[in-house]
Amino acid sequence: MPRRPLFLLKIVLVLSFLVSLLSGCGEFGEVTMKETYPLESVNKDGSQTSYIYRAANKTVPEVARELAEQKKPRQISKEDAEHMFLVYSNEWIHVQKDERNPDDTLIEVDSEEYVRQNYSPSFLEGYLVASLIGNMFDSLGRHGDYRGYSSRDVYQPAKQYEAPTAKDKKAIPPLTVERSGSIFKRGQDNSGSSKKVGDNGNVFGKSSSGKIVKEKDGKSGFDSIFSPSKSKKPKTRVGTGKIFKRGRR
């Protein structure tokens, strides 16, 4: 192979590596990571399937918005603090406030058949258009009075939920959304506070020694390890002495 094409190939490979590296890391250690909602409960009966995921410390509108941004639904209900629905071609997602733990939000992913056989049409009509509900439920067909996993003790589905097995967790893809995070220093204290790489002028994330200085607001901090030290003139000694020959006593 001629030298020039070989040289160009090497350049392309190096640039590809740099692009992949920079796409994973940003300024001050900012990275893109995937936050996974853990699978909590499973309800399966043939084509009727329902999977429950938990979004800790998030509101219903916040979670619904994140899911809609990840995958655009055919229809989404209006913003509500208690219940929201995202309708897709082959599944319905019911985002609901956890009545037992109000700080958390539950994500219920149901197959169409599960919705048809278990949900209360009158309950769904309060959140979705009537035409969609009419197409889903046959007026002569069977349906339940279920209103979501959060109220399962009062409005029970035909079949009870169970804890997911290892096989269930492996077979069902987790719900994920793109989130941003930070790379933290090792040796993070137990208080939960953490610092980003690059704090205090240290790009390696390790503690460094430095001089404690007093700032204008009265707070103290460490000088950067890259700050140039002030130059000082070397000390010199002036004196008189004698020069002796070797071997002379």
LOKOLMI-829059 format. One record per residue (C-alpha): residue number from 1; z, y, x. Coordinates in Angstrom, 2 decimals, padded with zeros to 5 digits, always signed. Layout:
N
NUM | Z | Y | X
...
***
This chain:
249
1 | +000.00 | +000.00 | +000.00
2 | -000.87 | +003.47 | +001.39
3 | +002.04 | +005.55 | +002.55
4 | +001.57 | +008.45 | +000.12
5 | +001.75 | +006.38 | -003.15
6 | +004.79 | +004.55 | -001.74
7 | +006.48 | +007.86 | -000.98
8 | +005.75 | +009.15 | -004.50
9 | +007.16 | +005.95 | -006.02
10 | +010.40 | +006.44 | -004.10
11 | +010.64 | +010.03 | -005.35
12 | +010.20 | +008.90 | -008.96
13 | +012.91 | +006.24 | -008.61
14 | +015.36 | +008.73 | -007.10
15 | +014.69 | +011.28 | -009.86
16 | +015.14 | +008.62 | -012.55
17 | +018.50 | +007.68 | -011.07
18 | +019.63 | +011.31 | -010.97
19 | +018.58 | +011.93 | -014.58
20 | +020.51 | +008.87 | -015.81
21 | +023.55 | +009.96 | -013.82
22 | +023.53 | +013.53 | -015.09
23 | +022.99 | +012.45 | -018.69
24 | +026.35 | +010.65 | -018.62
25 | +028.35 | +013.43 | -016.99
26 | +028.55 | +017.15 | -017.57
27 | +030.40 | +020.10 | -016.20
28 | +034.06 | +019.52 | -015.33
29 | +033.85 | +015.82 | -016.11
30 | +032.71 | +016.17 | -019.74
31 | +031.09 | +012.92 | -020.84
32 | +029.59 | +011.49 | -024.00
33 | +031.40 | +008.49 | -025.35
34 | +031.39 | +006.41 | -028.54
35 | +034.42 | +006.41 | -030.77
36 | +034.66 | +003.16 | -032.73
37 | +036.33 | +002.88 | -036.11
38 | +038.29 | -000.41 | -036.05
39 | +037.58 | -003.06 | -038.68
40 | +040.69 | -003.53 | -040.84
41 | +039.87 | -005.76 | -043.85
42 | +037.07 | -007.98 | -045.14
43 | +036.07 | -009.16 | -048.62
44 | +033.17 | -011.63 | -048.80
45 | +031.77 | -013.70 | -051.65
46 | +028.14 | -014.64 | -051.18
47 | +026.01 | -011.49 | -051.32
48 | +029.08 | -009.45 | -052.24
49 | +030.48 | -008.02 | -049.03
50 | +032.93 | -005.22 | -048.36
51 | +034.23 | -004.12 | -044.94
52 | +037.03 | -001.62 | -044.41
53 | +037.27 | +000.59 | -041.32
54 | +039.99 | +003.10 | -040.45
55 | +039.47 | +006.63 | -039.15
56 | +042.88 | +007.77 | -037.89
57 | +043.93 | +011.40 | -038.29
58 | +040.70 | +012.50 | -039.96
59 | +039.93 | +013.96 | -043.37
60 | +037.50 | +012.52 | -045.87
61 | +034.91 | +015.37 | -045.57
62 | +035.09 | +015.21 | -041.78
63 | +034.37 | +011.48 | -041.66
64 | +031.64 | +011.69 | -044.30
65 | +029.92 | +014.45 | -042.35
66 | +030.05 | +012.43 | -039.12
67 | +028.55 | +009.36 | -040.81
68 | +025.83 | +011.40 | -042.49
69 | +024.87 | +012.98 | -039.16
70 | +024.64 | +009.56 | -037.57
71 | +022.51 | +008.06 | -040.36
72 | +021.05 | +010.22 | -043.13
73 | +021.89 | +008.77 | -046.59
74 | +019.62 | +008.69 | -049.64
75 | +022.34 | +010.48 | -051.56
76 | +025.76 | +011.93 | -050.69
77 | +028.39 | +013.10 | -053.14
78 | +029.79 | +016.63 | -053.10
79 | +032.61 | +017.41 | -050.71
80 | +035.94 | +016.11 | -051.95
81 | +039.33 | +015.61 | -050.26
82 | +039.97 | +012.23 | -051.93
83 | +036.67 | +010.34 | -052.34
84 | +033.10 | +010.74 | -051.08
85 | +030.11 | +008.39 | -051.31
86 | +027.09 | +007.92 | -049.06
87 | +024.33 | +005.83 | -050.64
88 | +021.80 | +003.98 | -048.46
89 | +018.97 | +001.60 | -049.28
90 | +021.03 | -001.56 | -048.82
91 | +024.67 | -000.42 | -048.81
92 | +027.14 | +002.08 | -050.18
93 | +029.78 | +003.79 | -048.05
94 | +032.91 | +004.90 | -049.87
95 | +034.94 | +007.33 | -047.72
96 | +038.42 | +007.62 | -049.19
97 | +041.84 | +009.02 | -048.37
98 | +044.40 | +006.35 | -047.49
99 | +047.11 | +006.66 | -050.14
100 | +049.60 | +004.77 | -047.98
101 | +048.90 | +006.91 | -044.91
102 | +047.48 | +010.27 | -046.04
103 | +046.70 | +011.36 | -042.48
104 | +044.05 | +008.61 | -042.21
105 | +040.72 | +008.03 | -043.91
106 | +039.35 | +004.63 | -044.95
107 | +035.65 | +003.81 | -044.68
108 | +034.52 | +001.12 | -047.12
109 | +031.05 | -000.31 | -046.50
110 | +029.91 | -002.24 | -049.60
111 | +026.77 | -004.17 | -050.39
112 | +024.94 | -003.15 | -053.58
113 | +025.95 | -006.42 | -055.24
114 | +029.60 | -005.79 | -054.44
115 | +029.39 | -002.35 | -056.05
116 | +027.61 | -003.77 | -059.09
117 | +030.11 | -006.59 | -059.65
118 | +033.36 | -004.80 | -058.88
119 | +033.26 | -001.02 | -059.31
120 | +033.95 | +000.94 | -062.47
121 | +030.78 | +002.82 | -063.54
122 | +032.86 | +005.55 | -065.18
123 | +034.66 | +006.15 | -061.88
124 | +031.40 | +006.44 | -059.92
125 | +029.92 | +008.86 | -062.48
126 | +032.48 | +011.41 | -061.35
127 | +030.90 | +011.53 | -057.89
128 | +027.23 | +010.46 | -058.18
129 | +024.35 | +011.34 | -060.49
130 | +024.15 | +009.42 | -063.76
131 | +020.61 | +008.17 | -063.11
132 | +021.74 | +006.38 | -059.94
133 | +024.64 | +004.76 | -061.77
134 | +022.37 | +003.73 | -064.64
135 | +019.96 | +002.01 | -062.27
136 | +022.82 | +000.22 | -060.54
137 | +024.62 | -001.12 | -063.61
138 | +023.07 | -003.04 | -066.47
139 | +024.63 | -002.00 | -069.78
140 | +024.94 | -005.68 | -070.75
141 | +026.00 | -006.87 | -067.32
142 | +029.45 | -007.61 | -065.94
143 | +031.33 | -005.07 | -063.88
144 | +034.93 | -004.42 | -062.88
145 | +037.35 | -001.52 | -062.82
146 | +037.68 | -001.34 | -059.03
147 | +037.93 | +002.20 | -057.59
148 | +038.10 | +001.64 | -053.87
149 | +040.26 | -000.05 | -051.26
150 | +042.91 | +002.69 | -051.26
151 | +043.82 | +001.92 | -054.90
152 | +043.31 | -001.86 | -054.73
153 | +046.88 | -002.57 | -055.90
154 | +046.15 | -000.88 | -059.26
155 | +042.40 | -001.42 | -059.67
156 | +041.83 | -004.80 | -058.08
157 | +038.45 | -006.25 | -057.07
158 | +037.42 | -009.73 | -058.25
159 | +038.29 | -011.23 | -054.87
160 | +041.12 | -010.05 | -052.62
161 | +040.66 | -008.59 | -049.16
162 | +041.67 | -010.50 | -046.05
163 | +042.36 | -009.58 | -042.44
164 | +039.18 | -009.90 | -040.35
165 | +038.85 | -012.94 | -038.13
166 | +037.55 | -012.87 | -034.57
167 | +034.24 | -014.16 | -035.94
168 | +034.08 | -011.30 | -038.45
169 | +034.71 | -008.70 | -035.76
170 | +032.01 | -010.20 | -033.57
171 | +029.41 | -010.56 | -036.33
172 | +029.83 | -007.11 | -037.90
173 | +028.63 | -004.15 | -035.83
174 | +031.31 | -001.45 | -035.53
175 | +030.86 | +001.97 | -037.07
176 | +030.40 | +004.46 | -034.25
177 | +029.82 | +008.16 | -033.92
178 | +028.88 | +010.26 | -030.92
179 | +031.88 | +012.13 | -029.60
180 | +032.68 | +014.10 | -026.47
181 | +035.63 | +013.42 | -024.19
182 | +037.02 | +014.17 | -020.79
183 | +037.68 | +012.27 | -017.59
184 | +041.33 | +012.58 | -016.73
185 | +043.26 | +012.44 | -013.48
186 | +045.08 | +009.31 | -012.49
187 | +048.82 | +009.57 | -012.64
188 | +048.86 | +011.30 | -016.03
189 | +052.43 | +012.02 | -017.07
190 | +054.13 | +010.28 | -019.98
191 | +054.24 | +013.42 | -022.07
192 | +050.61 | +012.88 | -023.02
193 | +049.42 | +016.04 | -021.32
194 | +046.45 | +015.58 | -019.05
195 | +044.19 | +017.63 | -016.84
196 | +040.46 | +017.52 | -016.37
197 | +038.89 | +016.75 | -013.06
198 | +038.38 | +020.04 | -011.31
199 | +041.66 | +021.66 | -012.37
200 | +043.43 | +023.56 | -009.61
201 | +040.25 | +023.52 | -007.57
202 | +040.46 | +019.78 | -006.93
203 | +037.23 | +017.90 | -007.66
204 | +038.66 | +014.52 | -006.68
205 | +041.39 | +014.34 | -009.31
206 | +044.19 | +013.74 | -006.80
207 | +047.23 | +015.87 | -006.24
208 | +046.99 | +018.24 | -003.34
209 | +049.44 | +020.28 | -001.36
210 | +049.22 | +024.03 | -001.38
211 | +051.14 | +027.24 | -001.21
212 | +053.00 | +028.38 | -004.34
213 | +052.04 | +031.93 | -005.18
214 | +053.26 | +034.41 | -007.76
215 | +050.71 | +035.71 | -010.25
216 | +050.80 | +039.02 | -012.12
217 | +052.09 | +037.43 | -015.31
218 | +055.00 | +035.86 | -013.46
219 | +053.66 | +032.32 | -013.51
220 | +053.30 | +030.29 | -010.38
221 | +050.49 | +027.99 | -009.38
222 | +048.87 | +026.17 | -006.48
223 | +046.27 | +027.75 | -004.25
224 | +042.98 | +025.88 | -004.16
225 | +042.65 | +023.44 | -001.27
226 | +039.28 | +025.06 | -000.63
227 | +040.71 | +028.58 | -000.27
228 | +040.18 | +029.83 | +003.27
229 | +043.39 | +030.29 | +005.20
230 | +044.16 | +033.72 | +006.60
231 | +043.28 | +033.94 | +010.25
232 | +046.06 | +034.87 | +012.63
233 | +045.85 | +035.89 | +016.25
234 | +047.15 | +033.19 | +018.58
235 | +050.44 | +033.91 | +020.17
236 | +050.29 | +034.51 | +023.93
237 | +053.01 | +034.50 | +026.52
238 | +053.00 | +036.84 | +029.47
239 | +054.95 | +036.00 | +032.60
240 | +054.86 | +035.44 | +036.34
241 | +054.97 | +032.20 | +038.24
242 | +054.13 | +030.48 | +041.46
243 | +051.37 | +028.10 | +042.35
244 | +052.55 | +025.02 | +044.22
245 | +050.54 | +022.52 | +046.16
246 | +050.70 | +018.86 | +045.16
247 | +053.18 | +016.85 | +047.13
248 | +055.18 | +019.93 | +048.10
249 | +058.89 | +019.73 | +047.46
***
